[in-house]
Amino acid sequence: MLNKILTKLQQKYSSSSLFQKGGFLAPADEQEREKEIKLPLFRLMFAPLNQILDNGKIFFSLALPAALLICLSSTMLGFNYLCSYGQPSGEVLYCSNSLYGYIGHSLIRILIFGYVGIKWYEYVNAGVSFAGKTLFSVDRRCLIFSGYLFLFLILNLLPLLSWWVLYVRVPDPNWQVEMVFFAFVSIGFLMPIILLRFYTVLGFAMRGQKREKLSDIWNKTSGNTLKIFLSFMLILTIGMFIFGNLYTNFKSLTGSITILNQLLSEYVYDFFSLFLYIVVINNINMQYDILYASTEGDENI
């Protein structure tokens, strides 16, 4: 259906580079469409969880110390999990409203997440031997991968920006101007769904490969949008269940906050965040392995 729409648009706007071969909105060739790779839905949904169970030692060896580092950063910089319940009346829990502090803490989190993602790929997917020597070896892939994580995070926040723009904007009496504006702003709401087709970019970054053109990645995932969406919806549902329970259970701690329970609550929150993050990484690696199974060799970035 989408390919037919793009074909009609290509015929109408044939002079535009967007619709020409290799362009971002170019329809897929019919012969290439016959060779489309179909992702297995149930494997995509449940294998990422099972992969953690099969590699429990590696998961805990990476997640436990990483969660501790994030916990210390969150607590010392004033962004402990218990701060989400509001500013406490006591002085035991330090909560900060500093924008620069939050940006700094977010960068620390992303770098730690980037490191964990690279190490998980090496030990589970690339067959690197799990040892102290390899555990502390870091290369530029960590920075590149962390950069992509940061970019995807920002793009996934665009719906919030679109909502804010619609909230503060004064409606235009001209309905045509209003419709065009709303259509443009609505792109932000669709961004998380559009990005589902591009997460294999992270697979290239983890492997130290030069990524394909975005238009090629888009075509490669053609026919699999619903399957990718359902697999991520399962992860989102699990996340909502976990963090919903954490929020309810930890709320009772706000009446008697101590150094111990603030560290414990933050540590548990960070641990489960890393758990869901690894599930997402497994999903992305599975997509990459299936879609690019014929790729030979690594082209270094």
PENOR-V965091 format. One record per backbone hydrogen bond with DSSP energy under -1.0 kcal/mol. NH is the residue of the N-H (numbers start at 0). CO is the residue of the C=O. If there is no record, write none. Layout:
BEGIN
[[NH	CO] [NH	CO]]
END
This chain:
BEGIN
[[4	0] [5	1] [6	2] [7	3] [8	4] [9	5] [10	6] [11	7] [12	8] [15	12] [22	19] [24	17] [25	22] [32	28] [33	29] [35	32] [43	39] [44	40] [45	41] [46	42] [49	45] [50	46] [52	48] [53	49] [58	54] [59	55] [60	56] [61	57] [62	58] [63	59] [65	61] [66	62] [67	63] [68	64] [69	65] [70	66] [71	67] [72	68] [73	69] [74	70] [75	71] [76	72] [78	73] [82	79] [83	80] [84	81] [85	82] [95	77] [101	97] [102	98] [103	99] [104	100] [105	101] [106	102] [107	103] [108	104] [109	105] [110	106] [111	107] [112	108] [113	109] [114	110] [115	111] [116	112] [117	113] [118	114] [119	115] [120	116] [121	117] [122	118] [123	119] [124	120] [125	120] [127	121] [134	130] [135	131] [141	138] [143	139] [144	140] [145	141] [146	142] [147	143] [148	144] [149	145] [150	146] [151	147] [152	148] [153	149] [154	150] [155	151] [157	154] [159	156] [160	156] [161	157] [162	158] [163	159] [164	160] [165	161] [166	162] [167	163] [168	164] [177	173] [178	174] [179	175] [180	176] [181	177] [182	178] [183	179] [184	180] [185	181] [186	183] [187	184] [189	185] [193	189] [194	190] [196	193] [197	194] [200	197] [201	198] [203	199] [204	200] [205	201] [206	202] [208	203] [209	298] [216	212] [217	213] [218	214] [219	215] [220	216] [221	218] [223	220] [227	223] [228	224] [229	225] [230	226] [231	227] [232	228] [233	229] [234	230] [235	231] [236	232] [237	233] [238	234] [239	235] [240	236] [241	237] [242	238] [243	239] [244	240] [245	241] [246	242] [247	243] [248	244] [249	245] [252	249] [253	250] [255	252] [261	257] [262	258] [263	259] [264	260] [265	261] [266	262] [267	263] [268	264] [269	265] [270	266] [271	267] [272	268] [273	269] [274	270] [275	271] [276	272] [277	273] [278	274] [279	275] [280	276] [281	277] [282	278] [283	279] [284	280] [285	281] [286	282] [287	283] [288	284] [289	285] [290	286] [291	287] [294	291]]
END
